[in-house]
Amino acid sequence: MKHFGIIKITVLSLFLCALNEVSAQQKFHIDGTITGLTNGKIYTYKNNTVVPLEVKNGKFQFEAEMTEPVANVALMKNSEINYRDQSTFVSFFVEPGNQILKLNYTDFRKGVLTGSKTQDDNYKYDALIAQITKKYKKEFDKVEVLGKKYDDAVAAKKDEKTTEAIKYEINDAKEFLEPAYAEMRTVTLKFIKDNPKSYFSMNTLLYYLNGMTYDEAKVYYDSFNPLYKNTESGKYLLAEIEKMKKGIPGVPAGSFNTKDINGNPLKLEDFKGKYVLIDFWASWCVPCRKGNPHLLKLYAEYKPKGLEILGVSDDDRNEDKWKKAVEKDGIGVWRHVLRGLQYKEGTHERINIDEDISEGYNIHSLPTKILVDPNGIIVARYDGGEADDKKMDEDLAKIFKTK
C-alpha cells in the first residue's frame, strides 16, 4: 500500500486565495441552517484567517467576494481542523450567487449545499464512490477500527513498539483494499473524461496524476474549460503536470548538493560511473520500511558489481525518527539524506523549493525508486507495488548479468 500525500496540499490550501477580498469580481452568499446547535459559533476561513460564524436560532449566514468562478469553502466545528475526526469539518464548492446550506452539528459530513453546479457534480461523484465503499465495507471498517486503536494507543501514551505494531496492522489491512482503490481510480478517471467541462473534474485530476504519463495527463487537461484552466487551481494543476517531465526514464537525473546523515557533503556527481538506485522513503512509511530487507539483499548482491543506493527521506521535520529508522532497519550501509523540504516559519508556505530533492524527481508518493545510470541518466522509475518491485529486480539482474 503506497503512501500518498507527498504533494503538500491541505484541504484548504487550494482555495484560500479565492476568498480574498482584493480585486474581487463576484460574491457568493450562503444561507445556512444547522441542527444540533441553536446558538453558538462555527468557523470558516476568510483572507487566510480562521473566522467565527455566529449561529442564532439554528441559522447563520456567510458571504465573501470571489476572485475566481469557483471557490472551496471549509466549515469547521472548532477553530482548528481536527483531521483525525472528519465529522468535525466539511468543505463545499461555491459559486457566485445565493446558495443554501444545511449542516448537522453532530456530523459536518452530512451537510448539504444546494445552488452550486460544481457541488452538484461533487455529489454525483461521491455517489459513485459510495457504491465502491459499500462493496468493500468490511475491509474499510477494519481499517477504521485499527485507526481508532492507533489513536487510542497514542492518547494513552503507549510505547513506540506498541504503536508501530498497530501501524503495521493498518498497512496489512489496507492491502486488502487495493482492489477498491483500483476501482475508485477507474471510476474517477471515467467521471473526469465524461465531464471535462466541470470544475470538479479539473480539481480532482490533481490527485490522480500518480501512475499517469505526461501525455495522458495532458490529454485530460486540454479537455478542460478554459475559464477554469485560468484559475489558481488550474494553473497549479498544469504546473504539476509539467513536473511529470522530471524523474522519468530518458531524462537527466535531478542534481542536488546536500549533506548526508553524517554531515558529509554529497552531490549526484559523486555517483558518476556507477548505477545508483535512489530510494524515496520516510520513517513513517510502513511499505517503505517493509521493503528495506529486500533492498539490503539487492545491495549485498549488486554493490560489488557497481550498484549504489541513496536513501532520500521525507523526515525533514523529524530527524531523530529518521536516524532511528536507519539504525533500526540496518540500512546505514548506504548513504542517506533528507529531501530538503522547508517551510517559512509558522506557516505552510514552501521556501527554497529548488533545494528539495523530491521536487527534482516529481515524487508524489512513497515508496518511489529511481534508477540512474553511470552517466546520470534515469533508466527506470518504480512507483511501488509488487509489479514494480518485480520489474526492478528484473532490471537489475539484466544490468549486472555480465558484470
C-alpha positions in Angstrom: 0.0 0.0 0.0 1.6 3.3 -1.1 1.6 6.4 1.0 0.2 9.4 -0.9 0.2 13.0 0.3 3.7 13.9 -0.6 2.1 16.7 -2.6 2.0 19.2 0.3 -1.6 20.4 -0.1 -4.1 20.6 2.6 -7.8 20.6 2.1 -7.7 24.3 2.4 -4.6 25.5 0.5 -6.1 25.5 -3.0 -8.9 27.8 -2.3 -8.0 30.4 0.3 -6.8 32.8 -2.3 -10.2 32.6 -4.0 -11.9 34.2 -0.9 -9.6 37.2 -0.8 -11.4 40.4 -1.0 -8.9 42.2 -3.2 -9.8 43.0 -6.8 -12.9 40.8 -6.4 -15.3 40.4 -9.2 -18.2 38.5 -7.7 -19.7 37.4 -4.5 -21.3 34.2 -3.0 -23.9 34.2 -0.3 -24.8 31.2 1.9 -28.0 31.0 4.0 -27.3 28.2 6.4 -29.3 26.2 9.0 -27.7 23.8 11.5 -29.4 21.1 13.5 -27.9 20.3 16.9 -26.8 23.9 17.7 -29.3 26.6 18.5 -26.9 29.4 19.4 -23.1 29.4 19.3 -20.3 29.5 16.7 -18.9 27.5 13.9 -15.8 28.5 11.9 -14.5 29.1 8.4 -11.6 30.7 6.6 -11.5 34.2 5.1 -8.5 36.0 3.8 -6.3 33.1 5.1 -7.6 33.6 8.6 -9.9 31.5 10.8 -13.1 33.5 11.5 -16.2 32.6 13.5 -19.7 32.5 12.1 -22.5 33.3 14.6 -25.3 30.8 14.8 -28.6 32.3 16.1 -31.7 30.2 16.4 -30.1 27.5 14.4 -29.3 29.8 11.5 -26.2 31.5 10.1 -25.1 33.4 7.0 -21.8 33.6 5.2 -20.7 35.6 2.2 -17.4 36.7 0.6 -16.2 38.2 -2.6 -14.6 35.9 -5.1 -11.7 36.4 -7.5 -12.5 33.2 -9.3 -15.6 31.5 -10.7 -15.5 28.7 -8.1 -14.2 28.6 -4.5 -13.9 25.9 -2.0 -15.3 26.8 1.4 -14.4 25.0 4.6 -16.7 25.0 7.6 -15.5 23.6 11.0 -16.9 22.7 14.3 -13.8 24.1 16.1 -11.4 27.0 15.4 -8.8 24.4 14.3 -9.4 21.5 12.0 -9.1 18.1 13.6 -8.0 15.9 10.7 -8.4 12.7 12.8 -12.1 13.4 13.3 -13.6 14.0 9.9 -17.1 14.6 11.4 -15.9 18.0 12.6 -15.3 19.7 9.3 -16.6 19.8 5.7 -15.9 21.7 2.5 -18.1 22.7 -0.4 -17.6 24.2 -3.8 -19.4 27.5 -4.0 -20.2 29.7 -7.0 -21.3 33.3 -7.4 -24.9 34.0 -6.1 -27.1 32.6 -3.4 -26.7 29.1 -2.0 -28.5 27.2 0.7 -26.6 25.0 3.2 -28.0 22.5 5.7 -25.5 21.4 8.4 -25.6 18.8 11.1 -23.6 19.9 14.2 -23.1 16.2 15.2 -21.5 15.3 11.9 -20.5 18.0 9.5 -20.0 15.4 6.7 -23.8 15.2 6.5 -24.1 18.8 5.3 -25.8 19.5 2.0 -25.3 22.6 -0.2 -27.7 23.5 -3.0 -27.3 26.1 -5.7 -23.8 25.2 -6.9 -23.4 23.3 -10.1 -19.9 22.3 -9.1 -21.0 20.9 -5.8 -23.8 19.0 -7.6 -21.0 17.3 -9.7 -19.2 16.6 -6.4 -22.3 14.8 -5.1 -22.7 12.8 -8.3 -19.1 11.6 -8.0 -19.5 10.9 -4.3 -22.5 8.6 -5.0 -20.3 6.6 -7.4 -17.5 6.2 -4.8 -20.1 5.3 -2.2 -21.1 2.3 -4.2 -17.5 1.0 -4.1 -17.1 1.8 -0.5 -20.3 -0.2 0.3 -18.9 -3.1 -1.7 -15.8 -3.2 0.4 -17.4 -2.1 3.7 -15.9 -5.0 5.7 -12.4 -4.0 4.6 -12.9 -0.3 5.2 -14.5 -0.9 8.6 -11.5 -2.9 9.7 -9.1 -0.1 8.7 -11.3 2.4 10.6 -11.3 0.2 13.7 -7.5 -0.2 13.6 -7.2 3.6 13.1 -9.1 4.2 16.3 -7.0 1.6 18.0 -3.9 3.5 17.0 -5.3 6.9 18.1 -6.3 5.4 21.5 -2.8 3.9 21.9 -1.2 7.3 21.1 -3.6 9.1 23.5 -2.8 6.5 26.2 1.0 7.2 25.5 1.7 3.6 24.7 5.3 2.7 23.9 6.7 3.0 20.4 6.8 -0.7 19.9 3.0 -1.0 20.5 2.1 1.9 18.2 4.5 0.7 15.5 2.9 -2.7 15.6 -0.6 -1.2 15.1 0.7 0.8 12.1 1.8 -2.4 10.5 -1.6 -3.9 11.2 -3.2 -1.0 9.5 -0.9 -1.3 6.5 -1.7 -5.0 6.2 -5.4 -4.3 6.4 -5.1 -1.7 3.6 -3.5 -4.3 1.3 -7.0 -5.8 1.1 -8.3 -2.5 -0.1 -6.1 -2.4 -3.2 -8.9 -3.6 -5.5 -11.2 -0.9 -4.0 -8.7 1.8 -4.7 -8.2 0.4 -8.3 -12.0 0.6 -8.9 -12.1 4.1 -7.4 -9.4 5.2 -9.8 -11.2 3.7 -12.8 -14.5 5.4 -11.8 -12.8 8.7 -11.1 -11.0 8.9 -14.5 -14.1 7.9 -16.3 -16.0 10.7 -14.5 -13.4 13.2 -15.4 -13.4 12.0 -19.0 -17.3 12.2 -19.2 -17.4 15.6 -17.5 -14.5 17.6 -18.9 -16.1 21.0 -18.5 -16.7 20.6 -14.8 -14.5 22.5 -12.4 -14.8 19.5 -10.1 -13.2 17.2 -12.7 -10.3 19.6 -13.2 -9.8 19.9 -9.4 -9.9 16.1 -9.0 -7.4 15.2 -11.6 -4.6 16.6 -9.5 -4.9 13.7 -7.0 -4.8 11.0 -9.8 -1.7 12.1 -11.6 0.4 9.4 -10.0 0.6 6.5 -12.3 -0.1 8.6 -15.4 2.3 9.6 -18.2 2.7 13.2 -19.1 0.9 12.7 -22.4 -2.1 11.0 -20.6 -2.4 13.8 -18.1 -2.1 16.5 -20.8 -5.0 15.0 -22.8 -7.2 15.3 -19.8 -6.0 18.9 -19.1 -6.5 20.1 -22.6 -10.2 19.0 -22.5 -11.0 21.2 -19.5 -12.9 24.5 -19.6 -10.5 27.4 -20.5 -12.3 29.5 -17.9 -11.3 27.0 -15.1 -7.8 26.4 -16.5 -7.1 30.1 -15.9 -7.8 29.8 -12.1 -5.2 29.3 -9.4 -6.1 25.6 -9.2 -5.9 25.2 -12.9 -2.5 26.8 -13.1 -1.3 24.7 -10.2 -2.6 21.6 -11.9 -0.7 22.5 -15.1 2.5 23.1 -13.2 2.2 19.7 -11.6 1.6 18.1 -15.0 4.7 19.8 -16.4 6.7 18.4 -13.5 5.8 15.0 -14.9 8.6 15.5 -17.4 11.0 15.1 -14.5 12.1 11.9 -12.9 11.2 9.7 -15.9 13.4 7.3 -18.0 15.5 9.0 -20.6 16.0 12.4 -18.9 18.9 13.5 -16.8 18.6 12.9 -13.0 17.9 15.9 -10.9 21.0 17.4 -9.5 21.4 18.1 -5.8 24.1 19.4 -3.4 23.4 18.5 0.2 24.8 16.8 3.3 24.3 13.2 4.3 23.1 11.7 7.6 26.7 12.0 9.0 27.1 15.6 7.9 29.3 14.9 4.9 28.7 16.7 1.6 27.0 14.8 -1.1 26.2 15.5 -4.8 24.7 13.5 -7.5 28.0 13.7 -9.4 29.6 11.7 -6.6 27.9 8.6 -8.0 29.2 9.1 -11.6 30.4 5.9 -13.1 28.0 3.7 -11.1 24.4 2.8 -11.2 22.5 4.4 -8.3 19.1 3.4 -7.0 17.6 6.5 -5.3 15.0 5.3 -2.7 12.5 8.0 -1.7 11.1 6.9 1.6 10.2 8.0 5.2 10.4 6.6 8.7 6.6 6.8 9.0 6.0 5.0 5.7 5.2 1.3 6.5 5.6 0.0 2.9 9.0 1.7 2.7 10.2 0.1 5.9 8.8 -3.3 4.9 10.8 -3.1 1.7 14.1 -2.5 3.4 15.1 -6.2 3.9 14.7 -6.7 0.2 16.8 -3.6 -0.6 19.5 -4.9 1.7 19.6 -8.2 -0.2 19.8 -6.4 -3.5 22.6 -4.2 -2.2 24.6 -7.1 -1.0 24.3 -8.8 -4.3 25.0 -5.9 -6.7 27.2 -3.5 -4.8 30.3 -5.5 -5.7 29.2 -5.1 -9.3 28.8 -1.3 -9.2 25.4 -0.5 -7.6 24.9 2.2 -5.0 21.8 3.1 -3.1 20.8 6.5 -1.9 18.0 7.0 0.6 16.2 10.3 0.4 13.9 10.7 3.4 10.8 12.8 3.8 11.6 13.3 7.5 12.9 16.9 7.4 10.8 17.8 10.4 11.7 14.7 12.4 15.4 14.0 12.0 15.5 11.9 15.2 13.0 9.4 13.9 14.8 9.3 10.5 18.1 8.4 12.1 16.5 5.9 14.4 14.8 4.2 11.5 18.0 3.9 9.5 19.7 2.3 12.5 16.8 0.0 13.4 16.4 -1.3 9.8 20.2 -1.7 9.3 20.2 0.4 6.2 23.1 2.6 7.2 25.3 0.6 4.8 24.3 3.1 2.1 24.2 6.9 2.0 21.2 8.8 3.4 20.0 12.4 3.0 16.8 14.4 3.8 14.8 15.6 0.8 15.2 19.3 1.9 11.6 20.2 2.5 11.4 23.7 4.0 8.6 26.0 5.1 8.5 29.6 6.2 8.5 29.5 10.0 5.0 29.3 11.4 3.3 28.8 8.0 2.6 26.2 5.3 4.4 28.4 2.7 7.2 26.5 0.9 10.6 28.1 0.6 13.8 27.1 -1.1 11.9 24.7 -3.3 14.9 24.3 -5.7 16.8 22.6 -2.8 14.1 20.0 -2.4 15.5 16.8 -4.0 12.0 15.2 -4.3 10.9 18.2 -6.5 13.6 17.4 -9.0 12.2 13.9 -9.4 8.5 14.6 -9.3 7.8 12.5 -6.2 4.2 12.3 -5.2 4.0 9.0 -3.2 6.2 6.8 -1.2 8.0 4.5 -1.7 9.3 5.6 -5.1 12.6 4.4 -6.5 14.6 6.0 -9.4 17.4 4.1 -11.1 20.1 6.3 -12.6 22.9 5.0 -14.9 26.6 5.8 -14.7 26.2 8.8 -16.9 23.5 10.4 -14.7 20.5 9.5 -17.0 17.4 7.9 -15.5 16.8 4.5 -16.9 13.8 3.4 -14.8 11.2 4.5 -12.3 9.5 2.2 -9.8 6.4 3.7 -8.1 5.8 0.9 -5.7 3.7 -2.3 -5.6 4.6 -5.9 -6.4 4.7 -5.4 -10.1 7.2 -2.5 -9.8 9.3 -4.4 -7.4 9.4 -7.4 -9.7 10.4 -5.1 -12.6 13.1 -3.6 -10.5 14.6 -7.0 -9.7 14.5 -8.0 -13.4 16.1 -4.7 -14.5 19.0 -5.0 -12.0 19.5 -8.7 -12.9 19.8 -7.8 -16.6 22.1 -4.8 -16.0 24.5 -6.8 -13.8 24.3 -10.1 -15.6 27.6 -9.9 -17.3 29.4 -8.0 -14.5 
